[in-house]
Amino acid sequence: MRLVERLVRLWTEPVAAPAEALAAFGEAYTNPVSINGVDVPLVDLIARARGLQRAFADLRIELIEQIEALGRLVIVFWQRGRHVGPLETLLGEINPTGREVEIRVIDVLSITEGRISAIQVVPDNLALAMQLGAVQPVQARDSP
């Protein structure tokens, strides 16, 4: 199975029991994996996947672009789902809204011996927060 297909399954299908999840994520990621310069143990990465799946029902990923280079893989994708559970963000927890959301994400993956060893991830969290009503656009003032 190709790496991108494995990643989509790991993040969208229910995460298995702890030992099985660790084995599955360990096939795709090194332990730890660097995310935006921070080393993250696989158990924490699995917890992130579980949290995402608790927050969103019908979670799906649609690949927009994929670029491969020696030791690197760049993927751009839409992540879509229905917000049904609490979502932890830098702004705090967002309670379930029932809203359908979509977020564009760019992942630059460093590949070491067939597994992801580092990720530079760029999600459009502002668009997500706006879709969930956590932030509102500023209304333009009428100029005199």
C-alpha positions as CSV (number, residue, x, y, z in Angstrom):
1,M,0.0,0.0,0.0
2,R,1.3,3.4,-0.9
3,L,2.3,5.8,1.9
4,V,-0.4,8.4,1.2
5,E,-3.1,5.7,1.1
6,R,-1.8,4.4,4.5
7,L,-1.9,7.9,5.9
8,V,-5.4,8.5,4.8
9,R,-6.6,5.3,6.4
10,L,-4.7,6.0,9.7
11,W,-6.3,9.4,10.1
12,T,-9.9,8.7,8.8
13,E,-10.6,5.1,9.9
14,P,-11.2,4.3,13.6
15,V,-8.0,4.0,15.5
16,A,-7.4,0.4,16.7
17,A,-6.6,-0.7,20.2
18,P,-3.4,0.8,21.6
19,A,-0.9,-2.0,20.6
20,E,-2.5,-2.4,17.1
21,A,-2.5,1.4,16.6
22,L,1.1,1.7,17.7
23,A,2.1,-1.0,15.2
24,A,0.1,0.6,12.4
25,F,1.4,4.1,13.0
26,G,4.9,2.7,13.4
27,E,4.7,1.4,9.9
28,A,4.2,4.9,8.5
29,Y,6.0,7.1,11.1
30,T,9.3,7.0,13.0
31,N,9.1,7.2,16.8
32,P,9.3,10.0,17.5
33,V,8.3,12.0,14.5
34,S,9.2,15.7,14.2
35,I,6.1,17.9,13.7
36,N,6.9,21.5,12.9
37,G,10.2,21.1,14.7
38,V,8.8,19.3,17.8
39,D,9.5,15.7,18.5
40,V,6.2,13.9,19.0
41,P,6.1,10.3,20.3
42,L,3.9,7.9,18.4
43,V,1.5,7.5,21.4
44,D,0.9,11.3,21.2
45,L,0.4,11.2,17.4
46,I,-2.2,8.4,17.9
47,A,-3.9,10.5,20.6
48,R,-4.1,13.4,18.0
49,A,-5.7,11.0,15.5
50,R,-8.2,9.8,18.1
51,G,-9.0,13.4,19.1
52,L,-9.6,14.4,15.4
53,Q,-11.9,11.4,15.0
54,R,-13.8,12.2,18.1
55,A,-14.3,15.8,16.9
56,F,-15.4,15.0,13.4
57,A,-17.8,12.4,12.0
58,D,-17.6,11.3,8.3
59,L,-13.9,12.4,8.3
60,R,-12.5,12.2,4.8
61,I,-9.4,13.4,2.9
62,E,-9.4,14.5,-0.7
63,L,-5.9,14.7,-2.2
64,I,-5.4,17.9,-4.3
65,E,-1.7,17.7,-5.2
66,Q,1.2,15.3,-4.6
67,I,4.8,16.1,-5.3
68,E,7.6,13.6,-4.7
69,A,11.3,14.3,-4.5
70,L,14.3,12.4,-3.0
71,G,13.5,12.0,0.6
72,R,10.5,14.3,0.5
73,L,6.8,14.1,-0.2
74,V,4.5,17.1,-0.4
75,I,0.8,16.6,-0.2
76,V,-2.0,19.2,-0.4
77,F,-5.4,18.0,0.6
78,W,-8.9,18.9,1.7
79,Q,-9.9,17.5,5.1
80,R,-13.7,17.4,5.5
81,G,-16.1,16.2,8.2
82,R,-19.0,17.1,10.4
83,H,-18.1,18.6,13.8
84,V,-19.7,16.3,16.4
85,G,-17.3,16.4,19.4
86,P,-15.1,18.9,21.3
87,L,-12.2,20.2,19.2
88,E,-9.0,21.3,21.0
89,T,-7.4,24.3,19.3
90,L,-4.9,27.0,20.1
91,L,-7.9,29.2,20.9
92,G,-9.3,26.7,23.4
93,E,-11.9,24.0,23.1
94,I,-14.7,24.4,20.5
95,N,-17.9,22.6,21.5
96,P,-19.6,20.5,18.8
97,T,-21.6,22.6,16.3
98,G,-22.9,19.9,13.9
99,R,-21.5,21.9,11.0
100,E,-19.9,20.5,8.0
101,V,-16.3,21.8,7.6
102,E,-13.5,21.7,5.2
103,I,-9.9,22.7,5.7
104,R,-7.0,22.9,3.3
105,V,-3.8,21.3,4.6
106,I,-0.3,21.2,3.2
107,D,2.1,18.6,4.6
108,V,5.8,18.5,3.7
109,L,6.9,15.0,4.7
110,S,10.5,14.0,5.2
111,I,10.9,10.3,4.5
112,T,13.6,8.1,6.1
113,E,13.8,4.4,5.2
114,G,10.3,4.4,4.0
115,R,8.7,6.1,7.0
116,I,7.8,9.7,7.8
117,S,10.5,11.2,10.1
118,A,9.5,14.8,10.0
119,I,6.4,16.9,9.0
120,Q,6.0,20.5,8.3
121,V,2.2,20.9,8.4
122,V,0.4,24.0,7.4
123,P,-3.4,23.8,8.1
124,D,-5.8,26.6,7.5
125,N,-6.9,26.8,11.1
126,L,-8.4,30.3,10.7
127,A,-10.8,29.1,8.0
128,L,-11.7,26.1,10.3
129,A,-12.3,28.4,13.3
130,M,-14.5,30.7,11.2
131,Q,-16.5,27.8,9.9
132,L,-17.1,26.6,13.4
133,G,-18.1,30.2,14.6
134,A,-15.1,30.4,17.0
135,V,-14.0,33.6,15.3
136,Q,-15.9,36.2,13.4
137,P,-14.6,38.4,10.6
138,V,-14.3,42.0,11.5
139,Q,-16.9,44.1,9.8
140,A,-15.5,46.9,7.6
141,R,-16.2,50.3,9.0
142,D,-17.9,52.9,6.8
143,S,-15.3,55.6,6.0
144,P,-16.4,59.2,6.3
